[in-house]
Each structure stands twice: as C-alpha cells, then as structure tokens.
Amino acid sequence: MPEARNVDIDVAQQIVERGRAAATQLGLNAVIAILDTGANLVAFARMDGAWLASNDLAIAKARTSVMFQAPSEALGIPLELGQPAPHFDHLNGGLLLMGGGHPIVEDGVIVGAVGVSGGTPEQDAEVARTALR
C-alpha cells in the first residue's frame, strides 16, 4: 500500500492567504483551517473579528471533507430514491454537513482539506473553492 501524501506546509499557507483575500473581498471575518490526510491541523488563520465558535466549525468542516474525500456540503444533500447513502461509520470528533469544507487535491490525490467558517454556508464554500484555485 502506498504511503499517504500530505499537504505541504508552504502550499497550506498559500491556500490560507488566498482564502483570507477571498473572505476580505466578501466582507467576512473568517477562520480558515487546513488539515492533512490524518485530520491533523497543518495551518490555521483567524481574521480579526471572527466569531470564536468559527474556530471549531472551520476545523470540523475540514475534518468532514478529508474523512469523506468530498466537499462538506455534498454530504448534506438529501438523497434521491436509488442514490447510494454516504458511509458514516468512522465519525471521530464531529461531522459538519454544511458548506465550507473542501478536499485539497494534488495530482489527482487528496492530500488534506480546507475548512472555512465566518459567513453563510454558501459564502464559506465560495471562500474555500477560491482558496484552492
């Protein structure tokens, strides 16, 4: 089995900076968390004026995305008849099914995840997507 790859600290810092710029442009005071594939915190930024609870929310969104290898909001979409159900038997430390968590992909391999909190779920998802560009 190949060894898991993890997000590089320099890449994580670049994602955080792009996320901060996107949040500023939207007028948000956001928290941005980057986790590796083992759900370990790699980078974290809390903008001035960010709501304190956003710290935990950003980490939970990133954890959800890295655990399920999908955007956090995709896991909260109601299922349609005939659709497969998500597999939820490895929950550890919380799960957050709202926008703002996205996997970090390098060369087709998930190396971590970003979590953003500070706005609506839609705004948080937009900041996360912009940070990953």
N, CA, C and O atoms as CSV, one atom per row, in Angstrom:
chain,resi,resn,atom,element,x,y,z
A,1,MET,N,N,0.840,-1.177,0.000
A,1,MET,CA,C,0.000,0.000,0.000
A,1,MET,C,C,0.890,1.245,0.000
A,1,MET,O,O,1.800,1.349,0.822
A,2,PRO,N,N,0.638,2.193,-0.914
A,2,PRO,CA,C,1.481,3.385,-0.976
A,2,PRO,C,C,1.287,4.270,0.257
A,2,PRO,O,O,0.209,4.318,0.849
A,3,GLU,N,N,2.359,4.964,0.622
A,3,GLU,CA,C,2.305,5.865,1.770
A,3,GLU,C,C,1.419,7.069,1.440
A,3,GLU,O,O,1.457,7.597,0.328
A,4,ALA,N,N,0.623,7.492,2.424
A,4,ALA,CA,C,-0.273,8.633,2.222
A,4,ALA,C,C,0.544,9.904,2.007
A,4,ALA,O,O,1.553,10.135,2.673
A,5,ARG,N,N,0.086,10.716,1.069
A,5,ARG,CA,C,0.707,12.020,0.840
A,5,ARG,C,C,-0.063,13.051,1.644
A,5,ARG,O,O,-1.276,12.934,1.820
A,6,ASN,N,N,0.638,14.052,2.127
A,6,ASN,CA,C,0.009,15.119,2.891
A,6,ASN,C,C,0.343,16.472,2.293
A,6,ASN,O,O,1.363,16.641,1.626
A,7,VAL,N,N,-0.522,17.421,2.540
A,7,VAL,CA,C,-0.347,18.775,2.040
A,7,VAL,C,C,0.945,19.373,2.605
A,7,VAL,O,O,1.227,19.250,3.797
A,8,ASP,N,N,1.702,20.006,1.757
A,8,ASP,CA,C,2.936,20.672,2.138
A,8,ASP,C,C,2.603,21.952,2.909
A,8,ASP,O,O,1.632,22.631,2.575
A,9,ILE,N,N,3.375,22.284,3.914
A,9,ILE,CA,C,3.106,23.461,4.749
A,9,ILE,C,C,3.096,24.748,3.933
A,9,ILE,O,O,2.289,25.640,4.196
A,10,ASP,N,N,3.982,24.853,2.946
A,10,ASP,CA,C,4.009,26.056,2.108
A,10,ASP,C,C,2.745,26.163,1.257
A,10,ASP,O,O,2.210,27.257,1.077
A,11,VAL,N,N,2.268,25.037,0.736
A,11,VAL,CA,C,1.024,25.022,-0.033
A,11,VAL,C,C,-0.141,25.396,0.878
A,11,VAL,O,O,-1.023,26.162,0.489
A,12,ALA,N,N,-0.138,24.850,2.095
A,12,ALA,CA,C,-1.203,25.169,3.055
A,12,ALA,C,C,-1.247,26.670,3.351
A,12,ALA,O,O,-2.328,27.255,3.424
A,13,GLN,N,N,-0.094,27.284,3.518
A,13,GLN,CA,C,-0.046,28.727,3.790
A,13,GLN,C,C,-0.556,29.531,2.596
A,13,GLN,O,O,-1.212,30.558,2.775
A,14,GLN,N,N,-0.260,29.072,1.383
A,14,GLN,CA,C,-0.779,29.759,0.187
A,14,GLN,C,C,-2.303,29.659,0.120
A,14,GLN,O,O,-2.973,30.627,-0.240
A,15,ILE,N,N,-2.846,28.504,0.463
A,15,ILE,CA,C,-4.301,28.323,0.480
A,15,ILE,C,C,-4.925,29.259,1.512
A,15,ILE,O,O,-5.946,29.892,1.245
A,16,VAL,N,N,-4.315,29.343,2.682
A,16,VAL,CA,C,-4.820,30.241,3.731
A,16,VAL,C,C,-4.814,31.684,3.238
A,16,VAL,O,O,-5.795,32.402,3.431
A,17,GLU,N,N,-3.740,32.114,2.613
A,17,GLU,CA,C,-3.654,33.506,2.149
A,17,GLU,C,C,-4.700,33.814,1.077
A,17,GLU,O,O,-5.316,34.879,1.096
A,18,ARG,N,N,-4.901,32.870,0.133
A,18,ARG,CA,C,-5.946,33.078,-0.880
A,18,ARG,C,C,-7.328,33.103,-0.223
A,18,ARG,O,O,-8.195,33.879,-0.623
A,19,GLY,N,N,-7.528,32.264,0.772
A,19,GLY,CA,C,-8.794,32.253,1.493
A,19,GLY,C,C,-9.042,33.542,2.246
A,19,GLY,O,O,-10.160,34.057,2.247
A,20,ARG,N,N,-8.019,34.065,2.884
A,20,ARG,CA,C,-8.154,35.350,3.599
A,20,ARG,C,C,-8.506,36.474,2.627
A,20,ARG,O,O,-9.344,37.322,2.931
A,21,ALA,N,N,-7.865,36.479,1.460
A,21,ALA,CA,C,-8.151,37.511,0.458
A,21,ALA,C,C,-9.596,37.389,-0.035
A,21,ALA,O,O,-10.289,38.396,-0.187
A,22,ALA,N,N,-10.046,36.160,-0.285
A,22,ALA,CA,C,-11.427,35.952,-0.741
A,22,ALA,C,C,-12.426,36.371,0.327
A,22,ALA,O,O,-13.442,36.991,0.012
A,23,ALA,N,N,-12.152,36.040,1.589
A,23,ALA,CA,C,-13.046,36.419,2.686
A,23,ALA,C,C,-13.102,37.939,2.819
A,23,ALA,O,O,-14.177,38.506,3.018
A,24,THR,N,N,-11.965,38.591,2.712
A,24,THR,CA,C,-11.917,40.053,2.794
A,24,THR,C,C,-12.750,40.677,1.689
A,24,THR,O,O,-13.482,41.641,1.918
A,25,GLN,N,N,-12.636,40.124,0.494
A,25,GLN,CA,C,-13.396,40.644,-0.640
A,25,GLN,C,C,-14.905,40.508,-0.418
A,25,GLN,O,O,-15.679,41.344,-0.884
A,26,LEU,N,N,-15.321,39.459,0.290
A,26,LEU,CA,C,-16.735,39.257,0.595
A,26,LEU,C,C,-17.168,39.992,1.864
A,26,LEU,O,O,-18.345,39.963,2.225
A,27,GLY,N,N,-16.230,40.647,2.538
A,27,GLY,CA,C,-16.547,41.365,3.769
A,27,GLY,C,C,-16.738,40.455,4.968
A,27,GLY,O,O,-17.456,40.800,5.906
A,28,LEU,N,N,-16.093,39.284,4.942
A,28,LEU,CA,C,-16.228,38.309,6.026
A,28,LEU,C,C,-15.020,38.340,6.952
A,28,LEU,O,O,-13.905,38.643,6.529
A,29,ASN,N,N,-15.254,38.026,8.208
A,29,ASN,CA,C,-14.192,37.763,9.173
A,29,ASN,C,C,-14.164,36.254,9.358
A,29,ASN,O,O,-14.895,35.710,10.185
A,30,ALA,N,N,-13.340,35.596,8.607
A,30,ALA,CA,C,-13.374,34.132,8.533
A,30,ALA,C,C,-12.260,33.478,9.329
A,30,ALA,O,O,-11.254,34.095,9.679
A,31,VAL,N,N,-12.485,32.207,9.597
A,31,VAL,CA,C,-11.468,31.313,10.135
A,31,VAL,C,C,-11.198,30.275,9.056
A,31,VAL,O,O,-12.128,29.742,8.452
A,32,ILE,N,N,-9.923,29.990,8.814
A,32,ILE,CA,C,-9.526,29.032,7.782
A,32,ILE,C,C,-8.606,28.002,8.427
A,32,ILE,O,O,-7.602,28.346,9.052
A,33,ALA,N,N,-8.971,26.727,8.262
A,33,ALA,CA,C,-8.180,25.635,8.823
A,33,ALA,C,C,-7.776,24.685,7.705
A,33,ALA,O,O,-8.572,24.389,6.814
A,34,ILE,N,N,-6.541,24.210,7.756
A,34,ILE,CA,C,-6.033,23.219,6.807
A,34,ILE,C,C,-5.640,21.981,7.618
A,34,ILE,O,O,-4.879,22.073,8.582
A,35,LEU,N,N,-6.171,20.825,7.213
A,35,LEU,CA,C,-5.826,19.559,7.850
A,35,LEU,C,C,-5.134,18.657,6.842
A,35,LEU,O,O,-5.363,18.769,5.638
A,36,ASP,N,N,-4.282,17.758,7.338
A,36,ASP,CA,C,-3.668,16.764,6.463
A,36,ASP,C,C,-4.583,15.549,6.360
A,36,ASP,O,O,-5.697,15.572,6.884
A,37,THR,N,N,-4.133,14.493,5.697
A,37,THR,CA,C,-4.983,13.323,5.491
A,37,THR,C,C,-5.304,12.568,6.775
A,37,THR,O,O,-6.256,11.789,6.812
A,38,GLY,N,N,-4.530,12.787,7.817
A,38,GLY,CA,C,-4.806,12.181,9.117
A,38,GLY,C,C,-5.643,13.072,10.012
A,38,GLY,O,O,-5.800,12.790,11.200
A,39,ALA,N,N,-6.190,14.162,9.445
A,39,ALA,CA,C,-7.015,15.148,10.165
A,39,ALA,C,C,-6.221,15.904,11.224
A,39,ALA,O,O,-6.778,16.345,12.228
A,40,ASN,N,N,-4.902,16.053,10.994
A,40,ASN,CA,C,-4.048,16.852,11.875
A,40,ASN,C,C,-4.011,18.283,11.358
A,40,ASN,O,O,-3.936,18.506,10.150
A,41,LEU,N,N,-4.062,19.246,12.257
A,41,LEU,CA,C,-4.044,20.658,11.879
A,41,LEU,C,C,-2.668,21.036,11.329
A,41,LEU,O,O,-1.648,20.840,11.989
A,42,VAL,N,N,-2.659,21.583,10.106
A,42,VAL,CA,C,-1.414,21.970,9.438
A,42,VAL,C,C,-1.263,23.487,9.427
A,42,VAL,O,O,-0.169,24.005,9.650
A,43,ALA,N,N,-2.357,24.198,9.167
A,43,ALA,CA,C,-2.330,25.667,9.131
A,43,ALA,C,C,-3.676,26.175,9.622
A,43,ALA,O,O,-4.704,25.518,9.453
A,44,PHE,N,N,-3.653,27.361,10.237
A,44,PHE,CA,C,-4.861,27.925,10.833
A,44,PHE,C,C,-4.739,29.440,10.818
A,44,PHE,O,O,-3.689,29.989,11.151
A,45,ALA,N,N,-5.812,30.111,10.434
A,45,ALA,CA,C,-5.823,31.581,10.461
A,45,ALA,C,C,-7.182,32.047,10.933
A,45,ALA,O,O,-8.211,31.572,10.452
A,46,ARG,N,N,-7.188,32.970,11.869
A,46,ARG,CA,C,-8.421,33.576,12.376
A,46,ARG,C,C,-8.319,35.071,12.132
A,46,ARG,O,O,-7.451,35.747,12.686
A,47,MET,N,N,-9.217,35.579,11.295
A,47,MET,CA,C,-9.204,37.000,10.976
A,47,MET,C,C,-9.771,37.793,12.148
A,47,MET,O,O,-10.613,37.294,12.894
A,48,ASP,N,N,-9.302,39.037,12.307
A,48,ASP,CA,C,-9.810,39.899,13.372
A,48,ASP,C,C,-11.322,39.999,13.272
A,48,ASP,O,O,-11.862,40.187,12.182
A,49,GLY,N,N,-12.006,39.877,14.393
A,49,GLY,CA,C,-13.457,39.996,14.415
A,49,GLY,C,C,-14.187,38.702,14.113
A,49,GLY,O,O,-15.417,38.682,14.105
A,50,ALA,N,N,-13.461,37.621,13.864
A,50,ALA,CA,C,-14.120,36.336,13.581
A,50,ALA,C,C,-14.781,35.819,14.854
A,50,ALA,O,O,-14.255,35.959,15.958
A,51,TRP,N,N,-15.918,35.236,14.666
A,51,TRP,CA,C,-16.674,34.653,15.766
A,51,TRP,C,C,-15.871,33.492,16.352
A,51,TRP,O,O,-15.372,32.657,15.598
A,52,LEU,N,N,-15.736,33.419,17.666
A,52,LEU,CA,C,-14.900,32.408,18.314
A,52,LEU,C,C,-15.331,30.983,17.957
A,52,LEU,O,O,-14.478,30.117,17.765
A,53,ALA,N,N,-16.627,30.727,17.866
A,53,ALA,CA,C,-17.108,29.381,17.524
A,53,ALA,C,C,-16.701,28.979,16.111
A,53,ALA,O,O,-16.704,27.793,15.782
A,54,SER,N,N,-16.352,29.951,15.274
A,54,SER,CA,C,-15.909,29.634,13.914
A,54,SER,C,C,-14.629,28.806,13.914
A,54,SER,O,O,-14.368,28.074,12.959
A,55,ASN,N,N,-13.829,28.911,14.972
A,55,ASN,CA,C,-12.611,28.094,15.068
A,55,ASN,C,C,-12.965,26.615,14.940
A,55,ASN,O,O,-12.430,25.913,14.082
A,56,ASP,N,N,-13.872,26.146,15.803
A,56,ASP,CA,C,-14.264,24.735,15.792
A,56,ASP,C,C,-14.992,24.363,14.512
A,56,ASP,O,O,-14.804,23.264,13.991
A,57,LEU,N,N,-15.825,25.270,13.996
A,57,LEU,CA,C,-16.585,24.980,12.788
A,57,LEU,C,C,-15.662,24.785,11.586
A,57,LEU,O,O,-15.870,23.868,10.792
A,58,ALA,N,N,-14.655,25.630,11.445
A,58,ALA,CA,C,-13.723,25.504,10.321
A,58,ALA,C,C,-12.972,24.172,10.385
A,58,ALA,O,O,-12.805,23.501,9.366
A,59,ILE,N,N,-12.526,23.797,11.565
A,59,ILE,CA,C,-11.809,22.530,11.727
A,59,ILE,C,C,-12.742,21.350,11.434
A,59,ILE,O,O,-12.337,20.389,10.780
A,60,ALA,N,N,-13.992,21.419,11.916
A,60,ALA,CA,C,-14.952,20.330,11.674
A,60,ALA,C,C,-15.276,20.186,10.186
A,60,ALA,O,O,-15.429,19.070,9.690
A,61,LYS,N,N,-15.381,21.312,9.475
A,61,LYS,CA,C,-15.648,21.249,8.033
A,61,LYS,C,C,-14.475,20.602,7.296
A,61,LYS,O,O,-14.680,19.777,6.405
A,62,ALA,N,N,-13.262,20.971,7.662
A,62,ALA,CA,C,-12.084,20.363,7.033
A,62,ALA,C,C,-12.015,18.877,7.373
A,62,ALA,O,O,-11.720,18.056,6.504
A,63,ARG,N,N,-12.283,18.525,8.632
A,63,ARG,CA,C,-12.251,17.122,9.049
A,63,ARG,C,C,-13.271,16.301,8.263
A,63,ARG,O,O,-12.965,15.199,7.807
A,64,THR,N,N,-14.467,16.831,8.106
A,64,THR,CA,C,-15.505,16.135,7.345
A,64,THR,C,C,-15.049,15.894,5.914
A,64,THR,O,O,-15.222,14.800,5.378
A,65,SER,N,N,-14.466,16.918,5.297
A,65,SER,CA,C,-14.035,16.796,3.899
A,65,SER,C,C,-12.900,15.805,3.723
A,65,SER,O,O,-12.885,15.052,2.749
A,66,VAL,N,N,-11.948,15.792,4.648
A,66,VAL,CA,C,-10.828,14.858,4.499
A,66,VAL,C,C,-11.281,13.437,4.805
A,66,VAL,O,O,-10.806,12.499,4.166
A,67,MET,N,N,-12.185,13.252,5.764
A,67,MET,CA,C,-12.668,11.915,6.107
A,67,MET,C,C,-13.461,11.288,4.963
A,67,MET,O,O,-13.298,10.106,4.658
A,68,PHE,N,N,-14.326,12.097,4.330
A,68,PHE,CA,C,-15.208,11.570,3.293
A,68,PHE,C,C,-14.725,11.887,1.884
A,68,PHE,O,O,-15.365,11.505,0.905
A,69,GLN,N,N,-13.594,12.587,1.780
A,69,GLN,CA,C,-12.983,12.913,0.496
A,69,GLN,C,C,-13.982,13.557,-0.449
A,69,GLN,O,O,-14.077,13.200,-1.623
A,70,ALA,N,N,-14.733,14.528,0.098
A,70,ALA,CA,C,-15.766,15.234,-0.672
A,70,ALA,C,C,-16.011,16.583,-0.020
A,70,ALA,O,O,-15.725,16.756,1.164
A,71,PRO,N,N,-16.537,17.541,-0.772
A,71,PRO,CA,C,-16.927,18.806,-0.148
A,71,PRO,C,C,-17.954,18.559,0.956
A,71,PRO,O,O,-18.854,17.736,0.791
A,72,SER,N,N,-17.827,19.254,2.060
A,72,SER,CA,C,-18.703,19.007,3.201
A,72,SER,C,C,-20.179,19.210,2.860
A,72,SER,O,O,-21.029,18.473,3.360
A,73,GLU,N,N,-20.497,20.191,2.022
A,73,GLU,CA,C,-21.909,20.427,1.692
A,73,GLU,C,C,-22.480,19.305,0.827
A,73,GLU,O,O,-23.694,19.103,0.817
A,74,ALA,N,N,-21.640,18.576,0.107
A,74,ALA,CA,C,-22.136,17.483,-0.735
A,74,ALA,C,C,-22.702,16.353,0.116
A,74,ALA,O,O,-23.570,15.610,-0.341
A,75,LEU,N,N,-22.219,16.218,1.344
A,75,LEU,CA,C,-22.692,15.140,2.221
A,75,LEU,C,C,-24.038,15.476,2.851
A,75,LEU,O,O,-24.713,14.583,3.362
A,76,GLY,N,N,-24.442,16.741,2.826
A,76,GLY,CA,C,-25.702,17.139,3.429
A,76,GLY,C,C,-26.850,17.223,2.442
A,76,GLY,O,O,-27.963,17.587,2.821
A,77,ILE,N,N,-26.601,16.894,1.187
A,77,ILE,CA,C,-27.647,16.968,0.167
A,77,ILE,C,C,-28.604,15.796,0.365
A,77,ILE,O,O,-28.161,14.654,0.491
A,78,PRO,N,N,-29.909,16.061,0.394
A,78,PRO,CA,C,-30.866,14.952,0.554
A,78,PRO,C,C,-30.703,13.923,-0.572
A,78,PRO,O,O,-30.487,14.275,-1.732
A,79,LEU,N,N,-30.811,12.670,-0.204
A,79,LEU,CA,C,-30.673,11.596,-1.180
A,79,LEU,C,C,-31.956,11.429,-1.980
A,79,LEU,O,O,-33.051,11.688,-1.482
A,80,GLU,N,N,-31.810,11.001,-3.203
A,80,GLU,CA,C,-32.954,10.665,-4.033
A,80,GLU,C,C,-33.083,9.149,-4.067
A,80,GLU,O,O,-32.113,8.427,-3.835
A,81,LEU,N,N,-34.271,8.682,-4.355
A,81,LEU,CA,C,-34.508,7.255,-4.444
A,81,LEU,C,C,-33.520,6.640,-5.428
A,81,LEU,O,O,-33.361,7.130,-6.546
A,82,GLY,N,N,-32.866,5.576,-5.012
A,82,GLY,CA,C,-31.904,4.899,-5.873
A,82,GLY,C,C,-30.479,5.400,-5.723
A,82,GLY,O,O,-29.565,4.805,-6.295
A,83,GLN,N,N,-30.254,6.494,-4.959
A,83,GLN,CA,C,-28.906,7.027,-4.759
A,83,GLN,C,C,-28.229,6.290,-3.598
A,83,GLN,O,O,-28.898,5.926,-2.632
A,84,PRO,N,N,-26.917,6.067,-3.679
A,84,PRO,CA,C,-26.225,5.410,-2.559
A,84,PRO,C,C,-26.148,6.342,-1.351
A,84,PRO,O,O,-25.987,7.552,-1.504
A,85,ALA,N,N,-26.263,5.780,-0.167
A,85,ALA,CA,C,-26.154,6.563,1.066
A,85,ALA,C,C,-24.690,6.731,1.436
A,85,ALA,O,O,-23.898,5.810,1.241
A,86,PRO,N,N,-24.309,7.907,1.975
A,86,PRO,CA,C,-22.928,8.074,2.445
A,86,PRO,C,C,-22.628,7.069,3.552
A,86,PRO,O,O,-23.536,6.619,4.251
A,87,HIS,N,N,-21.370,6.722,3.708
A,87,HIS,CA,C,-20.943,5.744,4.710
A,87,HIS,C,C,-20.415,6.504,5.919
A,87,HIS,O,O,-19.397,7.189,5.822
A,88,PHE,N,N,-21.094,6.394,7.053
A,88,PHE,CA,C,-20.775,7.218,8.218
A,88,PHE,C,C,-20.307,6.418,9.434
A,88,PHE,O,O,-20.636,6.809,10.554
A,89,ASP,N,N,-19.575,5.346,9.286
A,89,ASP,CA,C,-19.245,4.559,10.476
A,89,ASP,C,C,-17.886,4.893,11.090
A,89,ASP,O,O,-17.449,4.187,11.999
A,90,HIS,N,N,-17.204,5.938,10.629
A,90,HIS,CA,C,-15.907,6.303,11.209
A,90,HIS,C,C,-15.897,7.744,11.699
A,90,HIS,O,O,-14.922,8.466,11.490
A,91,LEU,N,N,-16.973,8.165,12.346
A,91,LEU,CA,C,-17.025,9.533,12.852
A,91,LEU,C,C,-16.091,9.663,14.045
A,91,LEU,O,O,-16.055,8.799,14.921
A,92,ASN,N,N,-15.341,10.750,14.065
A,92,ASN,CA,C,-14.402,10.973,15.151
A,92,ASN,C,C,-14.285,12.467,15.378
A,92,ASN,O,O,-13.696,13.178,14.564
A,93,GLY,N,N,-14.840,12.944,16.475
A,93,GLY,CA,C,-14.660,14.347,16.818
A,93,GLY,C,C,-15.593,15.296,16.108
A,93,GLY,O,O,-15.334,16.499,16.103
A,94,GLY,N,N,-16.655,14.821,15.515
A,94,GLY,CA,C,-17.631,15.723,14.915
A,94,GLY,C,C,-17.676,15.654,13.409
A,94,GLY,O,O,-16.686,15.345,12.746
A,95,LEU,N,N,-18.842,15.947,12.888
A,95,LEU,CA,C,-19.100,15.931,11.460
A,95,LEU,C,C,-19.926,17.160,11.153
A,95,LEU,O,O,-20.867,17.463,11.886
A,96,LEU,N,N,-19.605,17.869,10.104
A,96,LEU,CA,C,-20.338,19.084,9.775
A,96,LEU,C,C,-20.746,19.054,8.322
A,96,LEU,O,O,-19.898,19.127,7.433
A,97,LEU,N,N,-22.056,18.946,8.069
A,97,LEU,CA,C,-22.569,18.811,6.719
A,97,LEU,C,C,-23.072,20.147,6.199
A,97,LEU,O,O,-24.249,20.284,5.866
A,98,MET,N,N,-22.196,21.119,6.130
A,98,MET,CA,C,-22.557,22.418,5.553
A,98,MET,C,C,-21.367,22.961,4.789
A,98,MET,O,O,-20.233,22.526,4.991
A,99,GLY,N,N,-21.630,23.906,3.916
A,99,GLY,CA,C,-20.602,24.422,3.030
A,99,GLY,C,C,-19.410,25.008,3.752
A,99,GLY,O,O,-19.551,25.598,4.823
A,100,GLY,N,N,-18.232,24.845,3.166
A,100,GLY,CA,C,-17.015,25.430,3.692
A,100,GLY,C,C,-15.867,24.462,3.812
A,100,GLY,O,O,-14.739,24.879,4.074
A,101,GLY,N,N,-16.120,23.180,3.629
A,101,GLY,CA,C,-15.058,22.188,3.674
A,101,GLY,C,C,-14.810,21.618,2.290
A,101,GLY,O,O,-15.746,21.201,1.607
A,102,HIS,N,N,-13.538,21.599,1.870
A,102,HIS,CA,C,-13.190,21.048,0.552
A,102,HIS,C,C,-11.875,20.291,0.633
A,102,HIS,O,O,-10.935,20.735,1.292
A,103,PRO,N,N,-11.810,19.138,-0.045
A,103,PRO,CA,C,-10.542,18.412,-0.100
A,103,PRO,C,C,-9.493,19.201,-0.882
A,103,PRO,O,O,-9.823,19.975,-1.780
A,104,ILE,N,N,-8.248,18.995,-0.532
A,104,ILE,CA,C,-7.119,19.569,-1.269
A,104,ILE,C,C,-6.553,18.438,-2.117
A,104,ILE,O,O,-6.130,17.408,-1.591
A,105,VAL,N,N,-6.547,18.636,-3.423
A,105,VAL,CA,C,-6.132,17.588,-4.357
A,105,VAL,C,C,-4.876,18.040,-5.089
A,105,VAL,O,O,-4.816,19.147,-5.625
A,106,GLU,N,N,-3.872,17.165,-5.102
A,106,GLU,CA,C,-2.637,17.393,-5.866
A,106,GLU,C,C,-2.399,16.183,-6.751
A,106,GLU,O,O,-2.313,15.058,-6.257
A,107,ASP,N,N,-2.293,16.402,-8.036
A,107,ASP,CA,C,-2.045,15.323,-8.999
A,107,ASP,C,C,-3.055,14.187,-8.851
A,107,ASP,O,O,-2.698,13.013,-8.948
A,108,GLY,N,N,-4.319,14.544,-8.614
A,108,GLY,CA,C,-5.377,13.554,-8.514
A,108,GLY,C,C,-5.445,12.817,-7.187
A,108,GLY,O,O,-6.226,11.877,-7.042
A,109,VAL,N,N,-4.632,13.233,-6.209
A,109,VAL,CA,C,-4.594,12.576,-4.898
A,109,VAL,C,C,-5.004,13.585,-3.827
A,109,VAL,O,O,-4.525,14.719,-3.826
A,110,ILE,N,N,-5.887,13.175,-2.919
A,110,ILE,CA,C,-6.286,14.049,-1.812
A,110,ILE,C,C,-5.158,14.073,-0.783
A,110,ILE,O,O,-4.737,13.031,-0.282
A,111,VAL,N,N,-4.675,15.279,-0.477
A,111,VAL,CA,C,-3.551,15.444,0.443
A,111,VAL,C,C,-3.947,16.186,1.716
A,111,VAL,O,O,-3.102,16.432,2.577
A,112,GLY,N,N,-5.219,16.542,1.841
A,112,GLY,CA,C,-5.699,17.267,3.006
A,112,GLY,C,C,-7.034,17.903,2.694
A,112,GLY,O,O,-7.709,17.533,1.734
A,113,ALA,N,N,-7.406,18.869,3.524
A,113,ALA,CA,C,-8.671,19.571,3.311
A,113,ALA,C,C,-8.592,20.954,3.931
A,113,ALA,O,O,-7.838,21.195,4.873
A,114,VAL,N,N,-9.400,21.862,3.371
A,114,VAL,CA,C,-9.540,23.202,3.917
A,114,VAL,C,C,-10.943,23.328,4.494
A,114,VAL,O,O,-11.906,22.794,3.944
A,115,GLY,N,N,-11.042,24.039,5.606
A,115,GLY,CA,C,-12.332,24.344,6.210
A,115,GLY,C,C,-12.427,25.833,6.456
A,115,GLY,O,O,-11.480,26.445,6.951
A,116,VAL,N,N,-13.566,26.427,6.112
A,116,VAL,CA,C,-13.771,27.868,6.265
A,116,VAL,C,C,-15.062,28.097,7.031
A,116,VAL,O,O,-16.066,27.437,6.766
A,117,SER,N,N,-15.045,29.023,7.975
A,117,SER,CA,C,-16.245,29.425,8.687
A,117,SER,C,C,-16.180,30.919,8.949
A,117,SER,O,O,-15.115,31.468,9.232
A,118,GLY,N,N,-17.328,31.567,8.852
A,118,GLY,CA,C,-17.376,33.010,9.109
A,118,GLY,C,C,-18.540,33.679,8.404
A,118,GLY,O,O,-18.914,34.800,8.748
A,119,GLY,N,N,-19.111,33.006,7.427
A,119,GLY,CA,C,-20.251,33.555,6.690
A,119,GLY,C,C,-21.355,32.526,6.616
A,119,GLY,O,O,-21.445,31.631,7.456
A,120,THR,N,N,-22.192,32.657,5.608
A,120,THR,CA,C,-23.201,31.632,5.369
A,120,THR,C,C,-22.501,30.387,4.828
A,120,THR,O,O,-21.356,30.474,4.385
A,121,PRO,N,N,-23.164,29.237,4.856
A,121,PRO,CA,C,-22.527,28.054,4.262
A,121,PRO,C,C,-22.128,28.275,2.803
A,121,PRO,O,O,-21.096,27.771,2.361
A,122,GLU,N,N,-22.938,29.022,2.057
A,122,GLU,CA,C,-22.616,29.295,0.653
A,122,GLU,C,C,-21.388,30.196,0.535
A,122,GLU,O,O,-20.537,29.967,-0.324
A,123,GLN,N,N,-21.288,31.217,1.387
A,123,GLN,CA,C,-20.116,32.097,1.362
A,123,GLN,C,C,-18.859,31.334,1.775
A,123,GLN,O,O,-17.799,31.491,1.169
A,124,ASP,N,N,-18.989,30.514,2.803
A,124,ASP,CA,C,-17.839,29.733,3.261
A,124,ASP,C,C,-17.355,28.789,2.158
A,124,ASP,O,O,-16.151,28.640,1.946
A,125,ALA,N,N,-18.293,28.156,1.460
A,125,ALA,CA,C,-17.924,27.255,0.360
A,125,ALA,C,C,-17.226,28.023,-0.753
A,125,ALA,O,O,-16.262,27.528,-1.336
A,126,GLU,N,N,-17.704,29.228,-1.053
A,126,GLU,CA,C,-17.074,30.046,-2.100
A,126,GLU,C,C,-15.645,30.437,-1.704
A,126,GLU,O,O,-14.738,30.401,-2.535
A,127,VAL,N,N,-15.447,30.809,-0.440
A,127,VAL,CA,C,-14.100,31.154,0.031
A,127,VAL,C,C,-13.190,29.932,-0.079
A,127,VAL,O,O,-12.051,30.047,-0.531
A,128,ALA,N,N,-13.683,28.769,0.327
A,128,ALA,CA,C,-12.864,27.541,0.260
A,128,ALA,C,C,-12.505,27.220,-1.196
A,128,ALA,O,O,-11.353,26.908,-1.497
A,129,ARG,N,N,-13.486,27.297,-2.093
A,129,ARG,CA,C,-13.201,26.998,-3.507
A,129,ARG,C,C,-12.189,27.999,-4.090
A,129,ARG,O,O,-11.286,27.612,-4.831
A,130,THR,N,N,-12.347,29.269,-3.754
A,130,THR,CA,C,-11.416,30.293,-4.246
A,130,THR,C,C,-10.016,30.051,-3.681
A,130,THR,O,O,-9.028,30.215,-4.397
A,131,ALA,N,N,-9.920,29.673,-2.433
A,131,ALA,CA,C,-8.622,29.418,-1.810
A,131,ALA,C,C,-7.877,28.273,-2.485
A,131,ALA,O,O,-6.647,28.233,-2.472
A,132,LEU,N,N,-8.621,27.347,-3.071
A,132,LEU,CA,C,-7.994,26.180,-3.704
A,132,LEU,C,C,-7.607,26.420,-5.162
A,132,LEU,O,O,-6.995,25.547,-5.778
A,133,ARG,N,N,-7.940,27.555,-5.720
A,133,ARG,CA,C,-7.614,27.832,-7.134
A,133,ARG,C,C,-6.165,28.175,-7.312
A,133,ARG,O,O,-5.725,28.435,-8.432
